[in-house]
Amino acid sequence: MSLIGSDRVRAVVGLGATGLSCVRFLASKGIEFYVVDSRDNPPGLEQAKEYCPEARIFAGDLNILETLGVTELFVSPGIPLSTPVLSRLAEQGVAMRGDIDLFCDYVDAPFVAITGSNAKSTVTTLVALLLQACGKKAKAGGNLGLPALDLLEANTDFYVLELSSFQLETTPALKADLACLLNVSEDHMDRYKDLYEYQRVKQRVYRGCKAAVCNKQDILTAPLLPEGVPVRAFTTKSPDLKEFGLLKDSEGSWLCRGVERLYHTSDIALKGAHNYANILASLAMLELLGVDVKSAGVAQVLKTFCGLPHRCQTVRVHDKVTYVNDSKGTNVGATLAALQGLGTSNRKNILLIAGGEGKGADFKALAKPVADFVRVVYLFGKDAARIADVVPKGTEVKLLESLDQIVSSVDQDGQEGDIVLFSPACASLDMYKNYEARGDHFAQLVNALLVNKL
């Protein structure tokens, strides 16, 4: 669909990586637009001036939009549609769109849309790698890596997009060739009034899709689709016919399709139930895309793919204590998955480090896995006290001022066979630029332990 039309007045609202990708793309199509940002000096401002006349760029106040006669806005994901000026313009009939909606106008190859509260980056990356290993030209991006519009290129076989709830808000009709909702748990409760409003936004990934994959163990991911749309489910329990799941026998645990054994878990680099769920979801998607899930290329990727940085990533084993960096655990659901994936029944050998900006989340769900698997909880950051309130009696809690202090304390407390899990269950912005900086700091502190003891 061409966007060129003299009756439309467009503006890109909010710069940064996504907004700038919209700027570049619209300019490449010869389409006129404004750029408006609430910040006086937003990231990407100088680059935007290379594509948009400076007289059409307004920084410092979004209310200028009401004077420009706009009919169509491309709103960056970080800006809520509830922002007063956007609400007023929407009531007047101004279209609220986003980069993914614009991507859908121009994409000419099949695309996979993946969302969820957790694991979407890992699964998006894995699906792209598996397709590539099977000889397909697949490109991954969206909320991960390159913005979706920067991926568009001739002769691409598949696009694999990670989508956030924020991106789905401005995508009314995605129409993905394959859509997957991995899981739903509380996140961004500072933006949504409750879990169910958040879930409704996540469910938008299924709108108009040609096929779907959902999580059998999470009813909130179940799609409501017309009869005839193929759906595959995955589970970490025994699968039914056509489902992907785990089976155990005298030889150990297997990733299966129905009763068909596909891969023994000993032949897979990723470990833990949460990671097996990610692989099973990926295999279900491959099947719906018509790719042989038992091919040599798939087997090789599963044998070598160790996951992404800051996602249950082993930093090192020091004094027979394993240090795991899960700084991407920015919500309660992520930390639950890490605890359940790494925890061992009847053995409280996890030392959990958590805390940060809780985004309005309810931490009560952490109580049971903490009681089951955790010996000591170390807390820091803005919402440390709120997390402490839900830690069950019998589990030691230490509230400290900094990650430096925590790693020092953990070094004194750790015993042979322990797992030190840095999975904050919170965002990082109260103390760090982003979760990557937070995770890097943890890794530096852990590596310094070894240096200091040499």
Buried (B, 14 or more C-beta within 10 A) or exposed (E): EEBEEEEBBBBBBBBBBBBBBBBBBBBEEEBBBBBBBBBEEBBBBEEBBEBBEEEBBBBEEBEBBEEBEBBBBBBBBEBBBEBEBBEEBBEEEBBBBBBBBBBBEEBEBBBBBBBBBBBBBBBBBBBBBBBBBBEBEBBBBBBBBEBBBBBBEEEBBBBBBBBBBBBBBBBBEBBBBBBBBBBBBBBBBEBBEEBEBBBEBBBBBBBBBBBBBBBBBBEBBBBEBEEEBBBBBBBBEEBEEEBBBBBEEEEEBBBBBBEBEBBEBEEBEBBBBBBBBBBBBBBBBBBBBEBEBEBEBBBEBBEEBEBBEBBBBEBBEBEEBBBBBBBBBBBBBBBBBBBBBBBEEEEBBBBBBBBBBBBBBEBEBBBEBBBBBBBBBBBBBBBBEBBBEBBBEEBEBBBBEEBBBBBBBBBEBBEEEBBBBBBBBBBBBBBBEBBBBBBBBBBEBBBBBEEEEE
